């Protein structure tokens, strides 16, 4: 992304944090997890389908990241919020 903006990586990261309040990788992860929340609430897709749809390499990585961010597994979240 830094190259596409014609910036060195450190400048890009600093400017990104100034604008979004998070480093690029954390912003992207949060965006992917918010997409997962929307899918959990609005569809009956399987967890592995949601994981891949949101760009996670494996369902287990998706579950770990989700639990770290929201304090519950995607399945628990779906049961509570459907």
N, C-alpha and C positions, 0 to 999 in steps of 0.2 A: 504494500500500500504506500509505503514511503516513497518508493521509486516512482510510482504512478503520480504522486504529488510533487515529484522533483525535489524531494527533501532527503536529508540523511535520516537514518532510522531514529537516532536520538532526538532530533528536532521534531520529527513527525510524532513520536510518542509524547513528547512534552506538550506540543500543540493540541494533540488529541485529548490528553488528560485535562488541559485547560478548558477545552470546549465541552467535553462529555463527562468529565469528572471521574473517569475510569481509564485504565490502560486499554489499548485496542483488544487484546485477547479476552479481558474480562467483560468488556462491552459486548463483544461478539457472543460470548458464552451466555450472558444475561439475555440477549436478544433471542438466541436459540431456545433457552429455557422458557421464555415468555411465549414463544410460538408453541412450545410443547403444552403449556398450560391451556392455551386456547384450544388446541386439538383435544386435550383430555376432557375439557368441558363441553365441546361441541360435536365430538365424534365418538364412535365405538371402535376406533382403530386399536389394534393390538399394540402393546408397549414397544415391541421391536419395530413395528411400522412407524410409530411416532419417533422413535430414536433415529431411524434412518432418514425419515422425512425432515427432521430438524438438524441433520448433519452430524450426528454422533457416529463414531466408527463402530461401536458395539452397544448393544442394549445395556450391558452391565456398566459401561462408562456413563451412559445416560442416567441410569438409576443413581449412581454415586454422586454425580454432579447435581442432580435434582434434589436428592436428600440433603446434600450440603447446603444448597441454596434455600430450600423451603422447609427443612426439618422433618420431612416425611417422604415416603416413596411415591412414585407416580400413581401406583395402584391405590394407596391410601388417600392421596389427594383426590383422585377421581371419585372414590366412594363418598368422600366428605362433601364434594362440590358438584355432584351431578344432580 
